[in-house]
Amino acid sequence: MQVTVAAVQATPVFLDTDATVEKACALIKEAADQGARLVVFPEAFVPTYPDWVWRLPAWSDGTYMSRLYSQAVQVPGPVVTRLGEAARETGTYVAMGINEIEGGTLYNTLIYLAPDGTLAGKHRKLMPTGGERAVWGYGDGSTLGVVRTPFGVVGGLICWENYMPLARTAMYAQGMEILVAPTWDNDETWISTLRHIAKEGRCYVIGVSPVLRGADVPAELRGEIYRDATAPADADWMSRGMGTIVAPGGEILAGPLRDQEGIVVAQIDVEATVQAHRRMFDPVGHYARPDVFALNVNVRPQPAVRFEGAEAPSERRRSGSDPGAAPFA
């Protein structure tokens, strides 16, 4: 079954959720008009990736973190509903990177919208990288799941989670055939990573990061968020894109697209290619050695507090998914 997939390489409207979602909905339609059945957006696209974590110390975060908190997305919530409507109107699956909020904690989250407009699943980044740990909490194994579509099994890992061999193995073990890899990384070595994962997992890989320059940060925010020594100039690239789609053998099908907004599209055929590649190498099948190596994955939600007993206040159980639920059940 041949289908078209798309990596949307776009600039978010910096720290403006409503405007970014409006732009995203238009881009979903644009990708669908090109035949896309699966549309993938960058890491933390709504309302923006917090670039300042690489420029400023965490103790000077008051202004910009307050803005990020005020613009963060509840799941489920109005933003998810709006994106779901765009998926329904276009008949597409959408993978969208967001800044999710639950209580007083932010998460780097990837949500999946189905063609009927429903939330098909979400994944919270397990391990924020470096300065990101001052922004986002840790995800848990309860959201390490896949989405089954008519054209293939879709899973996602966010940015440098893709460098975690055991996380990749957990995804392969769930039958993942298409990996979506939203990211902020956008150098040449990242393309090598995508190609390696495609060949290792015998799966298609769709990688995309935003494009963002200093000029895309409103001047008044640059003055509030960045110090003079760290403020990006108008022409400075904060993220260069590098949207790429890779085949199960590691061949690049489309991209990389660099230093511009655009939609990278390619035709894929899971049925015709993935099994053919896995005949020679199946990392969690005939090429595995469970008698030598073992991996245990804890898919239980990990709330900060557990209330036990029949009268436990369930509304206080905070985690990535319902207690006891399997990933993306």
C-alpha positions as MATLAB code, in Angstrom:
seq = 'MQVTVAAVQATPVFLDTDATVEKACALIKEAADQGARLVVFPEAFVPTYPDWVWRLPAWSDGTYMSRLYSQAVQVPGPVVTRLGEAARETGTYVAMGINEIEGGTLYNTLIYLAPDGTLAGKHRKLMPTGGERAVWGYGDGSTLGVVRTPFGVVGGLICWENYMPLARTAMYAQGMEILVAPTWDNDETWISTLRHIAKEGRCYVIGVSPVLRGADVPAELRGEIYRDATAPADADWMSRGMGTIVAPGGEILAGPLRDQEGIVVAQIDVEATVQAHRRMFDPVGHYARPDVFALNVNVRPQPAVRFEGAEAPSERRRSGSDPGAAPFA';
ca = [
       0.000    0.000    0.000;
       1.706    3.158   -1.193;
       1.095    6.299    0.838;
       2.597    9.770    0.958;
       4.128   11.022    4.191;
       5.213   14.563    4.989;
       7.693   16.306    7.276;
       6.546   19.866    7.912;
       9.571   22.104    8.358;
       8.136   25.360    9.637;
       8.715   28.309   11.945;
       6.428   28.480   14.988;
       4.930   31.808   15.982;
       7.255   32.290   18.926;
       5.505   31.637   22.259;
       2.060   32.227   20.722;
       0.032   29.032   20.880;
      -3.097   30.263   19.101;
      -1.155   31.656   16.149;
       1.114   28.607   15.945;
      -1.856   26.219   15.954;
      -3.578   28.286   13.272;
      -0.433   28.045   11.154;
      -0.133   24.318   11.846;
      -3.710   23.675   10.734;
      -3.030   25.475    7.445;
       0.140   23.417    6.962;
      -1.728   20.175    7.633;
      -4.101   21.098    4.820;
      -1.192   22.039    2.559;
       0.482   18.690    3.190;
      -2.797   16.836    2.639;
      -3.247   18.682   -0.661;
       0.054   17.076   -1.690;
      -1.417   13.670   -0.877;
       0.039   13.161    2.607;
      -1.646   10.625    4.887;
       0.839   11.148    7.745;
       1.995   14.674    8.614;
       4.885   15.132   11.053;
       5.823   18.378   12.839;
       9.002   19.333   14.762;
       9.829   18.876   18.425;
       7.948   21.197   20.820;
       6.514   23.085   17.846;
       3.626   24.493   19.887;
       4.328   27.165   21.029;
       8.093   26.853   20.354;
      11.179   24.951   21.358;
      12.799   26.798   24.327;
      16.049   27.702   22.590;
      17.076   29.882   25.504;
      18.068   26.802   27.555;
      21.278   26.739   25.526;
      21.962   30.449   26.023;
      20.961   31.415   29.561;
      21.418   30.022   33.085;
      18.303   28.490   34.623;
      18.113   31.041   37.451;
      17.366   33.852   34.998;
      14.316   32.162   33.536;
      11.419   34.087   35.069;
      10.068   36.048   32.111;
      10.309   33.495   29.360;
       9.299   30.524   31.511;
       6.189   32.389   32.629;
       5.289   32.934   28.987;
       5.948   29.295   28.134;
       3.781   28.118   31.033;
       0.946   30.410   29.989;
       1.092   29.090   26.418;
       1.578   25.389   27.209;
      -0.927   22.784   26.038;
      -3.279   20.628   28.102;
      -3.862   17.080   26.855;
      -6.711   16.649   26.208;
      -7.791   20.246   25.764;
      -8.788   22.955   23.275;
      -5.521   22.864   21.302;
      -5.735   19.104   20.855;
      -9.344   19.513   19.729;
      -8.376   22.120   17.118;
      -5.565   19.995   15.752;
      -7.885   16.997   15.726;
     -10.378   18.946   13.649;
      -7.635   19.686   11.105;
      -6.758   15.980   10.988;
     -10.414   15.065   10.505;
     -11.020   17.676    7.807;
      -8.019   16.428    5.821;
      -8.274   12.708    6.599;
      -4.697   12.579    7.876;
      -2.740   11.241   10.801;
      -0.811   14.066   12.465;
       2.226   13.788   14.763;
       2.696   17.111   16.569;
       5.370   18.231   19.028;
       4.028   20.317   21.899;
       4.931   21.750   25.272;
       2.419   19.919   27.463;
       1.423   21.115   30.931;
       0.063   19.024   33.774;
      -0.258   20.737   37.128;
       2.918   22.748   37.605;
       5.090   20.633   35.319;
       5.871   20.945   31.618;
       6.588   17.958   29.381;
       8.114   17.649   25.930;
       5.299   15.692   24.306;
       4.502   14.176   20.931;
       0.771   13.773   20.281;
      -0.874   11.742   17.545;
      -4.175   12.793   15.959;
      -6.222   10.299   13.949;
      -8.250   10.993   10.771;
     -11.452   10.889   12.823;
     -10.144   13.798   14.896;
      -9.454   11.808   18.053;
      -6.273   11.700   20.103;
      -4.660    8.413   19.071;
      -1.834    8.587   21.595;
       0.931   10.653   23.123;
       4.548   10.179   24.090;
       6.392   12.213   26.697;
      10.126   12.573   26.178;
      11.800   10.218   28.632;
      15.048   12.130   29.025;
      15.317   15.886   28.449;
      18.818   16.799   27.293;
      21.177   19.113   29.166;
      19.535   22.457   29.888;
      16.146   21.079   28.831;
      15.948   19.499   32.290;
      15.333   22.960   33.725;
      12.190   23.170   31.554;
      10.633   19.723   31.153;
       9.835   16.871   33.500;
      10.639   13.261   32.659;
       8.220   11.037   30.804;
       7.693    7.409   31.805;
       7.177    4.093   30.076;
       3.397    4.417   30.062;
       3.604    6.552   26.917;
       6.235    4.498   25.107;
       3.789    3.093   22.575;
       2.823    2.910   18.918;
      -0.147    3.875   16.755;
      -1.521    1.300   14.319;
      -2.665    2.783   11.019;
      -3.928    1.171    7.799;
      -0.539    1.817    6.173;
       1.823    0.813    8.978;
       2.689    0.882   12.667;
       3.848    4.375   13.679;
       5.997    5.159   16.706;
       7.965    8.168   17.849;
      11.038    9.127   19.822;
      11.910   12.764   20.408;
      15.312   14.213   19.484;
      18.153   12.581   21.426;
      15.890    9.834   22.752;
      16.812    8.350   19.393;
      20.345    7.876   20.738;
      18.980    5.571   23.479;
      19.471    2.032   22.112;
      17.063    0.478   24.601;
      14.313    2.974   23.773;
      14.716    2.126   20.100;
      14.592   -1.580   20.896;
      11.387   -1.111   22.874;
       9.823    0.536   19.830;
      11.030   -2.179   17.458;
       9.540   -4.807   19.779;
       6.104   -3.247   19.333;
       6.280   -3.757   15.582;
       7.117   -0.162   14.654;
       7.421    0.257   10.892;
       7.507    4.066   10.654;
       9.516    6.129   13.143;
       8.718    9.808   13.525;
      11.691   11.674   14.987;
      10.846   15.321   15.722;
      13.936   17.138   16.902;
      15.836   20.358   17.528;
      19.070   18.778   16.280;
      19.843   19.897   12.750;
      23.439   19.140   11.849;
      24.897   16.650    9.400;
      25.504   13.971   12.026;
      21.763   13.884   12.742;
      21.116   12.760    9.176;
      23.568    9.916    9.753;
      21.604    9.005   12.880;
      18.326    8.835   10.982;
      19.890    6.631    8.318;
      21.418    4.321   10.904;
      18.101    3.893   12.742;
      16.275    3.187    9.490;
      18.725    0.420    8.622;
      18.927   -0.925   12.172;
      15.168   -1.044   12.692;
      14.292   -1.865    9.093;
      11.779    0.948    9.253;
      10.991    4.238    7.564;
      12.206    7.306    9.460;
      10.752   10.821    9.239;
      12.918   13.464   10.898;
      12.201   17.180   11.102;
      13.179   20.195   13.178;
      11.853   23.750   12.961;
      13.498   26.590   11.104;
      14.043   29.578   13.341;
      16.148   32.719   13.018;
      16.717   35.594   15.365;
      14.236   37.665   13.365;
      11.508   35.145   14.252;
      11.758   36.116   17.921;
       9.782   39.350   18.453;
      12.066   42.230   19.371;
      10.289   42.885   22.666;
      10.744   39.248   23.665;
      14.385   39.263   22.685;
      14.838   42.165   25.054;
      13.041   40.347   27.869;
      14.290   36.807   27.316;
      17.881   37.205   26.209;
      20.733   39.222   27.563;
      22.641   41.385   25.112;
      25.446   38.848   24.955;
      23.118   35.953   24.145;
      20.436   37.588   21.997;
      20.381   36.174   18.470;
      20.853   38.650   15.635;
      18.115   38.813   12.998;
      20.102   36.694   10.561;
      21.308   34.140   13.119;
      20.015   30.621   12.547;
      18.751   29.138   15.788;
      17.532   26.023   13.968;
      18.135   25.165   10.309;
      15.581   22.440    9.636;
      17.137   19.437    7.856;
      13.793   17.667    7.271;
      14.540   14.193    5.905;
      12.665   10.987    5.056;
      14.658    7.743    5.010;
      13.845    4.259    3.665;
      14.334    0.989    5.618;
      17.653    0.351    3.886;
      19.045    3.711    4.984;
      18.540    5.437    1.622;
      17.347    9.052    1.731;
      13.996    9.369   -0.040;
      13.547   13.129    0.396;
      15.524   16.000    1.870;
      17.404   17.121    3.736;
      15.782   20.549    3.410;
      17.904   23.271    4.975;
      17.536   26.954    5.875;
      13.975   27.357    4.639;
      10.398   26.533    5.456;
       8.862   23.787    3.388;
       7.146   20.409    3.333;
       9.289   17.368    2.596;
       7.215   14.557    1.070;
       7.899   11.008   -0.044;
       5.967    7.924   -1.020;
       6.439    4.870    1.167;
       5.186    1.292    1.014;
       5.549   -0.566    4.297;
       4.053   -3.818    3.045;
       6.365   -4.025    0.052;
       9.625   -3.044    1.739;
       9.797   -3.486    5.507;
       9.291   -7.257    5.618;
      11.722   -7.732    2.740;
      14.413   -5.928    4.726;
      13.610   -7.808    7.940;
      14.092  -11.131    6.175;
      17.827  -10.495    6.469;
      17.891   -8.567    9.750;
      15.188   -8.363   12.416;
      16.639   -6.722   15.558;
      13.922   -8.128   17.834;
      13.324  -11.384   15.964;
      15.647  -13.835   14.274;
      18.660  -11.532   14.728;
      18.068  -11.146   18.471;
      19.674  -13.253   21.199;
      17.293  -13.212   24.177;
      19.339  -16.012   25.755;
      22.244  -13.563   25.988;
      20.614  -10.120   26.245;
      17.411   -9.092   28.042;
      15.401   -5.863   28.112;
      12.595   -5.187   30.579;
      10.375   -2.161   29.922;
       8.293   -0.727   32.758;
       5.083    0.576   31.175;
       3.406    1.447   34.474;
       2.651    5.139   35.062;
       4.986    6.699   37.616;
       3.025    9.350   39.533;
       4.879   11.362   42.158;
       2.385   10.165   44.781;
       0.399    6.926   44.898;
      -2.857    6.759   46.865;
      -3.739    3.220   47.856;
      -7.029    1.738   48.961;
     -10.626    1.775   47.768;
     -11.145    5.402   48.748;
      -8.052    6.707   46.969;
      -8.759   10.066   45.258;
      -8.158    9.046   41.650;
      -8.115   12.642   40.481;
      -4.836   13.069   42.343;
      -3.074   10.355   40.384;
      -0.856   12.249   38.011;
       0.928   10.404   35.260;
       1.298   10.148   31.505;
      -1.745    7.884   31.155;
      -4.421    6.141   33.197;
      -3.059    3.905   35.980;
      -2.694    0.355   34.776;
      -3.266    1.164   31.111;
      -0.985   -0.240   28.440;
       0.757    2.238   26.115;
      -1.734    3.803   23.691;
      -4.469    1.345   24.714;
];
